[in-house]
């Protein structure tokens, strides 16, 4: 009976270790988490991806920058009319992965600038900011 108890404890410990190691994941897991945060939670594509004539998002220009279609109902200083390209042909290349992550963690860009409206001032956890930056840096 004592052997079965020890085996159970050892098996449980092994499962916990595997779960913890699996949670850390590799580069592909980090990019997939970033994709999830960008597309499912942040809905970044709603502003940063142009639309087709039928109103659907243009998958061929995913996160490549687009006109901001929402307008404030009252005057807002520095309201941007164009959402920038977030891929490696735009901000991801210009700021790099570390710069993007810092911006998402602190709300301040590499040159000390805050995002202009309508971009929210994010203050994400480092792991989330790094995952988003990795995903954006994976896009051509």
N, C-alpha and C positions, 0 to 999 in steps of 0.2 A: 504494500500500500504506500509506503514512503517513497519507493521508486517512482510510482505513478504520479505522486504529488510533485516530486522534483522534475520529472519529465514535463508535467503540465506547466510548471513555473518556467522551465527552460524554453519550452515552445512559445509561451506567452511573451517572454523576453525577446526571443528571436523575431516574433511577429512585430513587436513594438519597434525594434531596431530597423527592420525592413521598412516599416511604415514611415519612420522618421527619415531614413535615407531616401526613400521614394518621394517624399514630400519636397525634398530639396531639388530633385530633378536635375536634368542636364539642360544644355542650351536650347534644345527643341522644346522642352517643357516650359522654359522661361519665355520663349517667343510665343508659344501657344497661350500662356497666361496673359501676356501682353495683348495679344489679339483679342482675348476674351474681355479684358478691361477696356480696351479701346472701342470694340464693336458692340459689346453687349451691355456694358455698364455706362461708359462715357458717351456712347453714341456719337463719337467724333466724326464719323462719316456724314452725319446729317448736315454739317457745315463745311467740312473739308473735302467733300466729293461732289463733283458736278452732276447734274441730273440730265437725263435724256429728255426728249420732247414729251414723252408720256409721263414724266415725273419720277420714273425709277432712277435709282442711283446708277451712275455709269461705272460698271465694274472695271472697265478698261482704264479708268482714270482714278482708281481707288485712292483716296486721301491725297490727291494731287493738287488740291486747292480749288476753291470755287467762290462764286459770288455769295455773299451772305443774304439770304432771302428775308430774314426777319428784320424788322425795323422797330426801334423803340417808339412808344406812344408819346414820349416827351423827349426833349433834347438831351443827348448824352455826349459828353466831351469824348473825343477820340474814338467814336464808334467806327469800327472798321467795316468796310463794305466788301472786303475780300478776305476769305479765310486762306491762310498760306498752305502751300504744299508741305506735307509732313514727311515725305518719303526721302530716299537718298538723292533725289534730284532737287531737293529743297532744304527745309529746315534740318532734317536729320543729317544731311551732309554738312551743312553750314555749322551746326552746333555740336555735332558728334553725339555719341551715346551718353557720355558723361554730362554734357551740357543740357541735353534734353532731360535727363534724370534729375539734375539739379533744379531745373526750371519747374518740374512737376512736384518736387519736394518742397521748394521754397517759394514758388510763385515769382521768382526773379530769374531773368535770362542771363546768359554769359556776360553780357555787357552792362548788367545792373538794371535792365528794363523790366517793368511789369507788363503783363499782357494787357492789350487794349480791349475794351468791350467789343463784342459780346463774349469774348473768351473768359471763362471763369478763372479765378485765382486759386489754382489747386495747391494743396499742401498734403501730398500723399506720403504714405510710408515708403521708406527707401526701397524695399523689395518690390512694391507695386510700381514705383517710378522707374526702377531699373528694368522691370519686365516690359513696360510700355516702350521705353527707349529701345530695348532689344528688338521688339516687334517692328517699330517704325524703321529701325536700321536694317531690317530684313526686306523691306519693300523697295523695289527698283523704281 
